[in-house]
Amino acid sequence: MNISISREQLLPALISTSSVVEKRQTLPILSNLLIKQKNGLLSITGSNLEVEVNKKISGVGTDEVEVTLAASKLVEICRALPSGSTINIKIQQGKAILTSGKSRFTLKSLPYNEFPDLQAMDYQERFTLPVTALKSILELTSFSMAAQDVRYYLNGILLEVENNRVVAVATDGHRLSKSEAVLDDNQTPDKHQIIIPRKAIQEIMRLLTSLSESGGEGESVRLELNNKHLKLSAGDTIITSTLINGQFPEYESILAADLDKSIQVDRQQFVEALTRIAVLTNDRLHGVRLNFRDNLLKISTNNPEQEEAEDEISCVYEGEEITTSFNVNYIIEALKVINSDNVIINIKDKDSVCLLEKPGDPLSAWLVMPMRL
């Protein structure tokens, strides 16, 4: 049983699939990649039991091969080989002998039938989205995901599918981001609400970015859903993920808060002013005060060392003076994903949430909770 393949074909696939392999594993088999070859098609799979990434390479050998090899060692060996190398992998007696030129490596293999398989699932719902559309809604929301929160249902993104739209929502309890994409008219899937874990979102984003950089913006992504799993197929890659079983917060009522004051400000000027002021914020709270009055926004902060900073920029606002406080990093991160010259700030009073919007875009919104300074 032999595999013969060029380094340039194999290495990108190894890097892509090994990205889900954790350094510390409870099961030894999860440190390995599953490699299959049949009928001229090479399949490489990495898994951590939560997320599985599968990459296929066509035009390779015809021998039937099924083996698992240590992901990190295989990647480092292939990376260290010279460009243009041909890599041969021969399987014999529970080991793999990898040769390339005068280099020779013998690697231990684990039984391939111990490798988990997340792809063997039935899916009730299927639909497609352009790469650009899915990439956009994830980029506009993913920064608001929680990281290792005890409220496990916050450690991911809610994907809500209904009629002809797909809505992505993320929150860590202090901020919330929402964006949606419209499906083609001939696609009207049943309503589904799923929570995709953080690790899967990272792998999906990595894939979509790679497709965009290689000129695949015009391609489509196929999504398949059931109550426990998501399967995403794009090009020669399949990402399968278990879903988070939990009740995501009711976000629509939060976004529908009565915010009767609207301020428009130059987005870039706002980001730059906040970045300057952030230098002297409290290292723990990162709070800044925003003071709105007639066509003027004053930004200020102080810290326990009795240091102070303030800045002013112009804005479009006429109404009563309001002073409110927010985490500066939450505001900056939201502003950085808003692709427009101006941004609209919606608030009600000093204790209300702040809702950021892109002018002319009703499909996206970013909400930040107030804080006391």
Short mmCIF file of the C-alpha atoms (twelve columns), coordinates in Angstrom:
data_MODEL
# 
_entry.id   MODEL 
# 
loop_
_atom_site.group_PDB 
_atom_site.id 
_atom_site.type_symbol 
_atom_site.label_atom_id 
_atom_site.label_alt_id 
_atom_site.label_comp_id 
_atom_site.label_asym_id 
_atom_site.label_seq_id 
_atom_site.Cartn_x 
_atom_site.Cartn_y 
_atom_site.Cartn_z 
_atom_site.pdbx_PDB_model_num 
ATOM 1   C CA . MET A 1   0.000   0.000  0.000  1 
ATOM 2   C CA . ASN A 2   1.669   3.155  -1.208 1 
ATOM 3   C CA . ILE A 3   0.899   6.880  -1.416 1 
ATOM 4   C CA . SER A 4   2.902   9.100  -3.762 1 
ATOM 5   C CA . ILE A 5   2.206   12.822 -3.790 1 
ATOM 6   C CA . SER A 6   3.990   16.144 -4.225 1 
ATOM 7   C CA . ARG A 7   4.904   18.217 -1.191 1 
ATOM 8   C CA . GLU A 8   2.947   21.170 -2.632 1 
ATOM 9   C CA . GLN A 9   -0.219  19.079 -2.763 1 
ATOM 10  C CA . LEU A 10  0.154   17.421 0.617  1 
ATOM 11  C CA . LEU A 11  1.439   20.162 2.926  1 
ATOM 12  C CA . PRO A 12  -1.499  22.636 2.631  1 
ATOM 13  C CA . ALA A 13  -3.961  19.787 3.255  1 
ATOM 14  C CA . LEU A 14  -2.010  18.639 6.319  1 
ATOM 15  C CA . ILE A 15  -1.869  22.156 7.747  1 
ATOM 16  C CA . SER A 16  -5.602  22.668 7.163  1 
ATOM 17  C CA . THR A 17  -6.712  19.412 8.752  1 
ATOM 18  C CA . SER A 18  -4.240  19.466 11.660 1 
ATOM 19  C CA . SER A 19  -5.504  22.878 12.793 1 
ATOM 20  C CA . VAL A 20  -8.255  21.186 14.836 1 
ATOM 21  C CA . VAL A 21  -5.888  18.715 16.481 1 
ATOM 22  C CA . GLU A 22  -5.316  19.768 20.096 1 
ATOM 23  C CA . LYS A 23  -1.835  19.542 21.621 1 
ATOM 24  C CA . ARG A 24  -3.194  17.722 24.666 1 
ATOM 25  C CA . GLN A 25  -5.572  14.873 23.956 1 
ATOM 26  C CA . THR A 26  -7.438  12.471 26.226 1 
ATOM 27  C CA . LEU A 27  -7.528  9.931  23.401 1 
ATOM 28  C CA . PRO A 28  -4.198  9.152  21.623 1 
ATOM 29  C CA . ILE A 29  -5.996  8.630  18.291 1 
ATOM 30  C CA . LEU A 30  -7.040  12.301 18.272 1 
ATOM 31  C CA . SER A 31  -3.390  13.325 17.944 1 
ATOM 32  C CA . ASN A 32  -3.387  11.626 14.548 1 
ATOM 33  C CA . LEU A 33  -4.752  12.406 11.120 1 
ATOM 34  C CA . LEU A 34  -6.821  9.814  9.282  1 
ATOM 35  C CA . ILE A 35  -5.460  9.333  5.761  1 
ATOM 36  C CA . LYS A 36  -7.412  7.371  3.164  1 
ATOM 37  C CA . GLN A 37  -6.622  6.732  -0.494 1 
ATOM 38  C CA . LYS A 38  -9.005  5.080  -2.930 1 
ATOM 39  C CA . ASN A 39  -9.693  5.349  -6.668 1 
ATOM 40  C CA . GLY A 40  -7.216  8.187  -7.167 1 
ATOM 41  C CA . LEU A 41  -8.643  10.297 -4.326 1 
ATOM 42  C CA . LEU A 42  -6.716  11.088 -1.140 1 
ATOM 43  C CA . SER A 43  -8.746  12.070 1.927  1 
ATOM 44  C CA . ILE A 44  -7.160  13.582 5.052  1 
ATOM 45  C CA . THR A 45  -9.172  14.140 8.251  1 
ATOM 46  C CA . GLY A 46  -8.396  15.796 11.579 1 
ATOM 47  C CA . SER A 47  -10.741 15.805 14.573 1 
ATOM 48  C CA . ASN A 48  -11.017 16.830 18.227 1 
ATOM 49  C CA . LEU A 49  -14.431 15.143 18.726 1 
ATOM 50  C CA . GLU A 50  -16.109 18.567 18.524 1 
ATOM 51  C CA . VAL A 51  -14.923 19.689 15.086 1 
ATOM 52  C CA . GLU A 52  -13.745 17.625 12.136 1 
ATOM 53  C CA . VAL A 53  -11.947 18.978 9.056  1 
ATOM 54  C CA . ASN A 54  -11.679 16.836 5.938  1 
ATOM 55  C CA . LYS A 55  -9.616  17.711 2.868  1 
ATOM 56  C CA . LYS A 56  -9.664  15.814 -0.429 1 
ATOM 57  C CA . ILE A 57  -6.911  15.698 -3.066 1 
ATOM 58  C CA . SER A 58  -7.615  14.195 -6.483 1 
ATOM 59  C CA . GLY A 59  -5.262  12.735 -9.032 1 
ATOM 60  C CA . VAL A 60  -3.149  10.619 -6.705 1 
ATOM 61  C CA . GLY A 61  -2.390  6.866  -6.494 1 
ATOM 62  C CA . THR A 62  -4.835  4.024  -6.991 1 
ATOM 63  C CA . ASP A 63  -3.705  1.829  -4.087 1 
ATOM 64  C CA . GLU A 64  -6.247  1.497  -1.313 1 
ATOM 65  C CA . VAL A 65  -4.737  2.924  1.877  1 
ATOM 66  C CA . GLU A 66  -6.217  3.654  5.293  1 
ATOM 67  C CA . VAL A 67  -3.880  4.782  8.067  1 
ATOM 68  C CA . THR A 68  -3.559  7.241  10.951 1 
ATOM 69  C CA . LEU A 69  -0.337  9.196  11.556 1 
ATOM 70  C CA . ALA A 70  0.747   11.771 14.138 1 
ATOM 71  C CA . ALA A 71  -0.438  15.157 12.863 1 
ATOM 72  C CA . SER A 72  2.322   17.365 14.282 1 
ATOM 73  C CA . LYS A 73  5.162   15.077 13.168 1 
ATOM 74  C CA . LEU A 74  3.769   14.642 9.683  1 
ATOM 75  C CA . VAL A 75  3.322   18.393 9.218  1 
ATOM 76  C CA . GLU A 76  6.826   19.205 10.460 1 
ATOM 77  C CA . ILE A 77  8.444   16.538 8.297  1 
ATOM 78  C CA . CYS A 78  6.677   17.736 5.148  1 
ATOM 79  C CA . ARG A 79  7.390   21.370 5.994  1 
ATOM 80  C CA . ALA A 80  11.115  20.609 6.385  1 
ATOM 81  C CA . LEU A 81  11.380  18.858 3.011  1 
ATOM 82  C CA . PRO A 82  12.536  20.994 0.046  1 
ATOM 83  C CA . SER A 83  10.053  22.534 -2.362 1 
ATOM 84  C CA . GLY A 84  9.214   20.346 -5.331 1 
ATOM 85  C CA . SER A 85  9.772   17.131 -3.383 1 
ATOM 86  C CA . THR A 86  7.808   13.993 -4.071 1 
ATOM 87  C CA . ILE A 87  6.672   12.250 -0.905 1 
ATOM 88  C CA . ASN A 88  6.137   8.496  -0.778 1 
ATOM 89  C CA . ILE A 89  4.360   6.833  2.139  1 
ATOM 90  C CA . LYS A 90  4.434   3.037  2.377  1 
ATOM 91  C CA . ILE A 91  2.306   1.253  4.977  1 
ATOM 92  C CA . GLN A 92  3.585   -1.973 6.494  1 
ATOM 93  C CA . GLN A 93  3.187   -3.786 9.825  1 
ATOM 94  C CA . GLY A 94  1.476   -0.961 11.696 1 
ATOM 95  C CA . LYS A 95  4.007   1.646  10.625 1 
ATOM 96  C CA . ALA A 96  4.404   4.167  7.814  1 
ATOM 97  C CA . ILE A 97  7.707   4.602  6.019  1 
ATOM 98  C CA . LEU A 98  7.913   8.075  4.517  1 
ATOM 99  C CA . THR A 99  10.629  8.716  1.943  1 
ATOM 100 C CA . SER A 100 11.556  11.712 -0.151 1 
ATOM 101 C CA . GLY A 101 14.794  11.790 -2.059 1 
ATOM 102 C CA . LYS A 102 17.433  10.487 0.364  1 
ATOM 103 C CA . SER A 103 15.316  11.305 3.448  1 
ATOM 104 C CA . ARG A 104 13.586  8.435  5.251  1 
ATOM 105 C CA . PHE A 105 11.250  8.487  8.261  1 
ATOM 106 C CA . THR A 106 9.457   5.662  10.040 1 
ATOM 107 C CA . LEU A 107 6.267   6.736  11.815 1 
ATOM 108 C CA . LYS A 108 4.064   4.802  14.212 1 
ATOM 109 C CA . SER A 109 0.445   4.278  13.204 1 
ATOM 110 C CA . LEU A 110 -2.651  3.731  15.345 1 
ATOM 111 C CA . PRO A 111 -5.633  1.588  14.213 1 
ATOM 112 C CA . TYR A 112 -7.705  3.606  11.760 1 
ATOM 113 C CA . ASN A 113 -10.966 2.051  12.950 1 
ATOM 114 C CA . GLU A 114 -10.523 3.886  16.281 1 
ATOM 115 C CA . PHE A 115 -10.706 7.264  14.552 1 
ATOM 116 C CA . PRO A 116 -14.040 9.079  15.200 1 
ATOM 117 C CA . ASP A 117 -16.309 9.835  12.253 1 
ATOM 118 C CA . LEU A 118 -18.557 12.890 12.527 1 
ATOM 119 C CA . GLN A 119 -19.585 12.865 8.870  1 
ATOM 120 C CA . ALA A 120 -21.790 9.773  9.053  1 
ATOM 121 C CA . MET A 121 -24.913 11.738 9.991  1 
ATOM 122 C CA . ASP A 122 -28.362 12.371 8.538  1 
ATOM 123 C CA . TYR A 123 -29.237 16.003 7.864  1 
ATOM 124 C CA . GLN A 124 -32.742 17.448 7.670  1 
ATOM 125 C CA . GLU A 125 -31.955 20.844 6.155  1 
ATOM 126 C CA . ARG A 126 -29.694 21.851 3.291  1 
ATOM 127 C CA . PHE A 127 -29.039 25.212 1.659  1 
ATOM 128 C CA . THR A 128 -26.245 27.169 0.007  1 
ATOM 129 C CA . LEU A 129 -24.749 30.604 0.586  1 
ATOM 130 C CA . PRO A 130 -22.159 32.546 -1.404 1 
ATOM 131 C CA . VAL A 131 -18.721 32.484 0.226  1 
ATOM 132 C CA . THR A 132 -18.796 36.273 0.489  1 
ATOM 133 C CA . ALA A 133 -22.174 36.304 2.266  1 
ATOM 134 C CA . LEU A 134 -21.266 33.747 4.933  1 
ATOM 135 C CA . LYS A 135 -17.828 35.262 5.439  1 
ATOM 136 C CA . SER A 136 -19.384 38.698 5.883  1 
ATOM 137 C CA . ILE A 137 -21.962 37.791 8.548  1 
ATOM 138 C CA . LEU A 138 -19.381 35.821 10.532 1 
ATOM 139 C CA . GLU A 139 -16.798 38.607 10.370 1 
ATOM 140 C CA . LEU A 140 -19.401 41.121 11.525 1 
ATOM 141 C CA . THR A 141 -20.363 39.061 14.570 1 
ATOM 142 C CA . SER A 142 -17.671 36.575 15.632 1 
ATOM 143 C CA . PHE A 143 -15.631 39.066 17.687 1 
ATOM 144 C CA . SER A 144 -18.528 39.241 20.177 1 
ATOM 145 C CA . MET A 145 -18.400 35.529 21.049 1 
ATOM 146 C CA . ALA A 146 -17.555 34.638 24.622 1 
ATOM 147 C CA . ALA A 147 -14.397 32.645 25.347 1 
ATOM 148 C CA . GLN A 148 -14.682 29.840 27.924 1 
ATOM 149 C CA . ASP A 149 -17.695 31.392 29.619 1 
ATOM 150 C CA . VAL A 150 -19.479 29.189 32.173 1 
ATOM 151 C CA . ARG A 151 -22.614 30.048 30.221 1 
ATOM 152 C CA . TYR A 152 -21.497 27.576 27.558 1 
ATOM 153 C CA . TYR A 153 -24.193 28.655 25.083 1 
ATOM 154 C CA . LEU A 154 -22.369 32.006 24.694 1 
ATOM 155 C CA . ASN A 155 -19.155 30.331 23.496 1 
ATOM 156 C CA . GLY A 156 -20.251 30.337 19.883 1 
ATOM 157 C CA . ILE A 157 -22.504 31.950 17.297 1 
ATOM 158 C CA . LEU A 158 -26.243 31.517 16.956 1 
ATOM 159 C CA . LEU A 159 -27.179 30.739 13.361 1 
ATOM 160 C CA . GLU A 160 -30.883 31.224 12.773 1 
ATOM 161 C CA . VAL A 161 -32.329 29.987 9.496  1 
ATOM 162 C CA . GLU A 162 -35.864 30.943 8.575  1 
ATOM 163 C CA . ASN A 163 -37.643 31.383 5.250  1 
ATOM 164 C CA . ASN A 164 -35.109 33.045 2.972  1 
ATOM 165 C CA . ARG A 165 -32.665 34.495 5.500  1 
ATOM 166 C CA . VAL A 166 -29.737 33.388 7.662  1 
ATOM 167 C CA . VAL A 167 -29.076 35.426 10.811 1 
ATOM 168 C CA . ALA A 168 -25.819 35.262 12.791 1 
ATOM 169 C CA . VAL A 169 -25.797 36.529 16.393 1 
ATOM 170 C CA . ALA A 170 -22.993 36.528 18.970 1 
ATOM 171 C CA . THR A 171 -22.830 37.881 22.521 1 
ATOM 172 C CA . ASP A 172 -20.627 37.567 25.590 1 
ATOM 173 C CA . GLY A 173 -23.188 39.193 27.876 1 
ATOM 174 C CA . HIS A 174 -21.579 42.643 27.611 1 
ATOM 175 C CA . ARG A 175 -22.069 43.244 23.885 1 
ATOM 176 C CA . LEU A 176 -24.039 41.746 21.039 1 
ATOM 177 C CA . SER A 177 -23.513 41.620 17.284 1 
ATOM 178 C CA . LYS A 178 -26.067 40.634 14.673 1 
ATOM 179 C CA . SER A 179 -25.927 40.353 10.900 1 
ATOM 180 C CA . GLU A 180 -27.992 38.537 8.308  1 
ATOM 181 C CA . ALA A 181 -27.783 37.337 4.736  1 
ATOM 182 C CA . VAL A 182 -30.613 36.729 2.287  1 
ATOM 183 C CA . LEU A 183 -30.895 33.364 0.533  1 
ATOM 184 C CA . ASP A 184 -31.844 32.917 -3.093 1 
ATOM 185 C CA . ASP A 185 -35.586 33.040 -3.774 1 
ATOM 186 C CA . ASN A 186 -35.721 29.329 -4.534 1 
ATOM 187 C CA . GLN A 187 -34.351 28.432 -1.092 1 
ATOM 188 C CA . THR A 188 -36.841 28.500 1.771  1 
ATOM 189 C CA . PRO A 189 -35.559 26.137 4.471  1 
ATOM 190 C CA . ASP A 190 -37.578 25.381 7.589  1 
ATOM 191 C CA . LYS A 191 -36.803 27.338 10.743 1 
ATOM 192 C CA . HIS A 192 -33.684 26.206 12.585 1 
ATOM 193 C CA . GLN A 193 -31.748 27.710 15.483 1 
ATOM 194 C CA . ILE A 194 -28.292 26.258 16.092 1 
ATOM 195 C CA . ILE A 195 -25.307 27.386 18.155 1 
ATOM 196 C CA . ILE A 196 -21.984 26.729 16.420 1 
ATOM 197 C CA . PRO A 197 -19.042 26.430 18.854 1 
ATOM 198 C CA . ARG A 198 -16.156 28.870 18.801 1 
ATOM 199 C CA . LYS A 199 -13.615 26.368 17.462 1 
ATOM 200 C CA . ALA A 200 -15.827 25.502 14.501 1 
ATOM 201 C CA . ILE A 201 -16.354 29.193 13.730 1 
ATOM 202 C CA . GLN A 202 -12.587 29.698 13.698 1 
ATOM 203 C CA . GLU A 203 -12.108 26.816 11.266 1 
ATOM 204 C CA . ILE A 204 -14.934 28.024 9.028  1 
ATOM 205 C CA . MET A 205 -13.485 31.531 8.988  1 
ATOM 206 C CA . ARG A 206 -10.057 30.147 8.108  1 
ATOM 207 C CA . LEU A 207 -11.560 28.215 5.200  1 
ATOM 208 C CA . LEU A 208 -13.619 31.150 3.902  1 
ATOM 209 C CA . THR A 209 -10.609 33.474 4.103  1 
ATOM 210 C CA . SER A 210 -8.496  30.969 2.190  1 
ATOM 211 C CA . LEU A 211 -11.160 30.670 -0.505 1 
ATOM 212 C CA . SER A 212 -11.406 34.447 -0.828 1 
ATOM 213 C CA . GLU A 213 -7.637  34.883 -1.081 1 
ATOM 214 C CA . SER A 214 -7.422  32.196 -3.773 1 
ATOM 215 C CA . GLY A 215 -10.108 33.805 -5.911 1 
ATOM 216 C CA . GLY A 216 -13.031 31.724 -4.714 1 
ATOM 217 C CA . GLU A 217 -15.306 34.616 -3.674 1 
ATOM 218 C CA . GLY A 218 -17.815 33.595 -6.326 1 
ATOM 219 C CA . GLU A 219 -18.128 30.046 -5.006 1 
ATOM 220 C CA . SER A 220 -20.927 28.812 -2.787 1 
ATOM 221 C CA . VAL A 221 -20.853 27.086 0.563  1 
ATOM 222 C CA . ARG A 222 -23.243 24.206 1.252  1 
ATOM 223 C CA . LEU A 223 -24.606 23.910 4.787  1 
ATOM 224 C CA . GLU A 224 -26.393 20.850 6.137  1 
ATOM 225 C CA . LEU A 225 -28.072 20.848 9.547  1 
ATOM 226 C CA . ASN A 226 -29.663 18.573 12.063 1 
ATOM 227 C CA . ASN A 227 -30.346 19.007 15.773 1 
ATOM 228 C CA . LYS A 228 -26.832 18.046 16.815 1 
ATOM 229 C CA . HIS A 229 -24.478 18.677 13.920 1 
ATOM 230 C CA . LEU A 230 -23.514 21.121 11.179 1 
ATOM 231 C CA . LYS A 231 -21.765 20.071 7.985  1 
ATOM 232 C CA . LEU A 232 -20.211 22.736 5.783  1 
ATOM 233 C CA . SER A 233 -18.826 21.891 2.347  1 
ATOM 234 C CA . ALA A 234 -16.793 24.251 0.178  1 
ATOM 235 C CA . GLY A 235 -14.496 23.238 -2.650 1 
ATOM 236 C CA . ASP A 236 -12.423 20.242 -1.564 1 
ATOM 237 C CA . THR A 237 -12.996 20.818 2.175  1 
ATOM 238 C CA . ILE A 238 -15.676 19.595 4.567  1 
ATOM 239 C CA . ILE A 239 -16.011 20.912 8.124  1 
ATOM 240 C CA . THR A 240 -18.303 18.965 10.448 1 
ATOM 241 C CA . SER A 241 -19.105 20.210 13.940 1 
ATOM 242 C CA . THR A 242 -21.185 19.198 16.907 1 
ATOM 243 C CA . LEU A 243 -23.551 21.943 18.053 1 
ATOM 244 C CA . ILE A 244 -23.887 23.553 21.470 1 
ATOM 245 C CA . ASN A 245 -27.001 22.307 23.232 1 
ATOM 246 C CA . GLY A 246 -28.415 25.324 25.045 1 
ATOM 247 C CA . GLN A 247 -30.872 28.209 24.953 1 
ATOM 248 C CA . PHE A 248 -29.381 31.296 23.340 1 
ATOM 249 C CA . PRO A 249 -30.509 34.625 24.875 1 
ATOM 250 C CA . GLU A 250 -33.549 36.311 23.351 1 
ATOM 251 C CA . TYR A 251 -31.773 38.915 21.258 1 
ATOM 252 C CA . GLU A 252 -34.611 40.509 19.289 1 
ATOM 253 C CA . SER A 253 -36.153 42.267 22.297 1 
ATOM 254 C CA . ILE A 254 -32.745 43.657 23.264 1 
ATOM 255 C CA . LEU A 255 -32.177 45.085 19.789 1 
ATOM 256 C CA . ALA A 256 -35.702 46.527 19.816 1 
ATOM 257 C CA . ALA A 257 -34.971 48.751 22.827 1 
ATOM 258 C CA . ASP A 258 -36.479 52.259 22.655 1 
ATOM 259 C CA . LEU A 259 -33.451 54.402 21.776 1 
ATOM 260 C CA . ASP A 260 -34.802 57.794 20.774 1 
ATOM 261 C CA . LYS A 261 -31.556 59.714 20.283 1 
ATOM 262 C CA . SER A 262 -29.471 59.243 17.162 1 
ATOM 263 C CA . ILE A 263 -25.971 60.611 16.606 1 
ATOM 264 C CA . GLN A 264 -23.969 60.315 13.403 1 
ATOM 265 C CA . VAL A 265 -20.183 60.467 13.573 1 
ATOM 266 C CA . ASP A 266 -17.236 59.932 11.254 1 
ATOM 267 C CA . ARG A 267 -16.233 56.328 11.892 1 
ATOM 268 C CA . GLN A 268 -12.477 56.733 11.367 1 
ATOM 269 C CA . GLN A 269 -12.255 59.858 13.523 1 
ATOM 270 C CA . PHE A 270 -14.191 58.066 16.255 1 
ATOM 271 C CA . VAL A 271 -11.866 55.026 16.162 1 
ATOM 272 C CA . GLU A 272 -8.755  57.191 16.262 1 
ATOM 273 C CA . ALA A 273 -10.017 59.302 19.166 1 
ATOM 274 C CA . LEU A 274 -11.043 56.229 21.169 1 
ATOM 275 C CA . THR A 275 -7.663  54.595 20.493 1 
ATOM 276 C CA . ARG A 276 -5.851  57.653 21.854 1 
ATOM 277 C CA . ILE A 277 -8.039  57.847 24.957 1 
ATOM 278 C CA . ALA A 278 -7.744  54.086 25.587 1 
ATOM 279 C CA . VAL A 279 -4.066  54.536 26.513 1 
ATOM 280 C CA . LEU A 280 -5.037  55.960 29.914 1 
ATOM 281 C CA . THR A 281 -8.095  53.864 30.738 1 
ATOM 282 C CA . ASN A 282 -8.254  51.695 33.827 1 
ATOM 283 C CA . ASP A 283 -6.396  48.444 33.071 1 
ATOM 284 C CA . ARG A 284 -9.270  46.388 34.458 1 
ATOM 285 C CA . LEU A 285 -12.401 48.254 33.357 1 
ATOM 286 C CA . HIS A 286 -11.239 50.000 30.152 1 
ATOM 287 C CA . GLY A 287 -14.054 52.526 30.559 1 
ATOM 288 C CA . VAL A 288 -14.505 55.806 28.685 1 
ATOM 289 C CA . ARG A 289 -17.090 58.558 29.074 1 
ATOM 290 C CA . LEU A 290 -18.949 59.799 26.020 1 
ATOM 291 C CA . ASN A 291 -20.496 63.251 26.315 1 
ATOM 292 C CA . PHE A 292 -22.915 64.204 23.535 1 
ATOM 293 C CA . ARG A 293 -24.096 67.771 23.039 1 
ATOM 294 C CA . ASP A 294 -24.912 69.965 20.052 1 
ATOM 295 C CA . ASN A 295 -22.778 68.582 17.193 1 
ATOM 296 C CA . LEU A 296 -19.924 67.708 19.553 1 
ATOM 297 C CA . LEU A 297 -18.719 64.424 21.069 1 
ATOM 298 C CA . LYS A 298 -16.303 64.639 23.998 1 
ATOM 299 C CA . ILE A 299 -14.457 61.460 25.005 1 
ATOM 300 C CA . SER A 300 -12.693 61.254 28.367 1 
ATOM 301 C CA . THR A 301 -11.255 58.833 30.923 1 
ATOM 302 C CA . ASN A 302 -9.114  58.611 34.047 1 
ATOM 303 C CA . ASN A 303 -7.353  55.846 35.953 1 
ATOM 304 C CA . PRO A 304 -6.318  54.984 39.535 1 
ATOM 305 C CA . GLU A 305 -2.956  56.736 38.989 1 
ATOM 306 C CA . GLN A 306 -4.950  59.981 38.680 1 
ATOM 307 C CA . GLU A 307 -4.062  60.292 35.006 1 
ATOM 308 C CA . GLU A 308 -6.634  61.776 32.639 1 
ATOM 309 C CA . ALA A 309 -7.286  62.005 28.916 1 
ATOM 310 C CA . GLU A 310 -9.893  63.736 26.795 1 
ATOM 311 C CA . ASP A 311 -10.561 64.377 23.136 1 
ATOM 312 C CA . GLU A 312 -13.286 65.962 21.025 1 
ATOM 313 C CA . ILE A 313 -14.657 65.249 17.582 1 
ATOM 314 C CA . SER A 314 -17.575 66.718 15.675 1 
ATOM 315 C CA . CYS A 315 -20.813 64.797 15.219 1 
ATOM 316 C CA . VAL A 316 -24.333 65.330 13.908 1 
ATOM 317 C CA . TYR A 317 -26.581 65.668 16.957 1 
ATOM 318 C CA . GLU A 318 -29.079 68.150 18.282 1 
ATOM 319 C CA . GLY A 319 -30.733 67.469 21.614 1 
ATOM 320 C CA . GLU A 320 -30.224 67.355 25.344 1 
ATOM 321 C CA . GLU A 321 -26.731 66.741 26.676 1 
ATOM 322 C CA . ILE A 322 -26.009 63.116 27.602 1 
ATOM 323 C CA . THR A 323 -22.987 61.593 29.339 1 
ATOM 324 C CA . THR A 324 -22.642 57.831 29.366 1 
ATOM 325 C CA . SER A 325 -19.840 55.274 29.755 1 
ATOM 326 C CA . PHE A 326 -18.775 52.150 27.881 1 
ATOM 327 C CA . ASN A 327 -15.900 49.693 27.582 1 
ATOM 328 C CA . VAL A 328 -13.651 51.338 24.993 1 
ATOM 329 C CA . ASN A 329 -12.469 48.037 23.506 1 
ATOM 330 C CA . TYR A 330 -16.020 46.878 22.814 1 
ATOM 331 C CA . ILE A 331 -16.780 50.100 20.927 1 
ATOM 332 C CA . ILE A 332 -13.523 49.996 18.937 1 
ATOM 333 C CA . GLU A 333 -13.943 46.346 17.911 1 
ATOM 334 C CA . ALA A 334 -17.438 47.017 16.635 1 
ATOM 335 C CA . LEU A 335 -16.353 50.128 14.729 1 
ATOM 336 C CA . LYS A 336 -13.532 48.238 13.022 1 
ATOM 337 C CA . VAL A 337 -15.906 45.786 11.326 1 
ATOM 338 C CA . ILE A 338 -18.339 48.478 10.166 1 
ATOM 339 C CA . ASN A 339 -17.358 49.199 6.575  1 
ATOM 340 C CA . SER A 340 -18.612 52.738 6.081  1 
ATOM 341 C CA . ASP A 341 -17.467 56.336 6.349  1 
ATOM 342 C CA . ASN A 342 -19.978 57.171 9.070  1 
ATOM 343 C CA . VAL A 343 -21.617 55.294 11.921 1 
ATOM 344 C CA . ILE A 344 -24.920 55.925 13.711 1 
ATOM 345 C CA . ILE A 345 -24.973 55.793 17.520 1 
ATOM 346 C CA . ASN A 346 -28.409 55.161 19.033 1 
ATOM 347 C CA . ILE A 347 -28.938 55.764 22.768 1 
ATOM 348 C CA . LYS A 348 -31.682 56.938 25.126 1 
ATOM 349 C CA . ASP A 349 -30.045 58.186 28.317 1 
ATOM 350 C CA . LYS A 350 -26.965 57.722 30.500 1 
ATOM 351 C CA . ASP A 351 -28.075 54.230 31.577 1 
ATOM 352 C CA . SER A 352 -29.190 52.863 28.215 1 
ATOM 353 C CA . VAL A 353 -27.420 50.513 25.865 1 
ATOM 354 C CA . CYS A 354 -25.583 51.880 22.837 1 
ATOM 355 C CA . LEU A 355 -26.656 50.544 19.445 1 
ATOM 356 C CA . LEU A 356 -24.279 51.089 16.534 1 
ATOM 357 C CA . GLU A 357 -25.542 50.915 12.952 1 
ATOM 358 C CA . LYS A 358 -24.148 51.332 9.482  1 
ATOM 359 C CA . PRO A 359 -26.091 53.978 7.541  1 
ATOM 360 C CA . GLY A 360 -28.377 52.347 4.991  1 
ATOM 361 C CA . ASP A 361 -27.785 48.815 6.289  1 
ATOM 362 C CA . PRO A 362 -30.819 47.386 8.136  1 
ATOM 363 C CA . LEU A 363 -29.313 43.862 8.229  1 
ATOM 364 C CA . SER A 364 -26.585 44.462 10.829 1 
ATOM 365 C CA . ALA A 365 -26.379 45.986 14.319 1 
ATOM 366 C CA . TRP A 366 -23.903 46.119 17.188 1 
ATOM 367 C CA . LEU A 367 -24.983 46.656 20.798 1 
ATOM 368 C CA . VAL A 368 -22.806 47.525 23.820 1 
ATOM 369 C CA . MET A 369 -23.981 47.530 27.421 1 
ATOM 370 C CA . PRO A 370 -23.291 50.672 29.530 1 
ATOM 371 C CA . MET A 371 -20.985 50.726 32.545 1 
ATOM 372 C CA . ARG A 372 -20.564 52.883 35.614 1 
ATOM 373 C CA . LEU A 373 -17.362 54.899 36.116 1 
# 
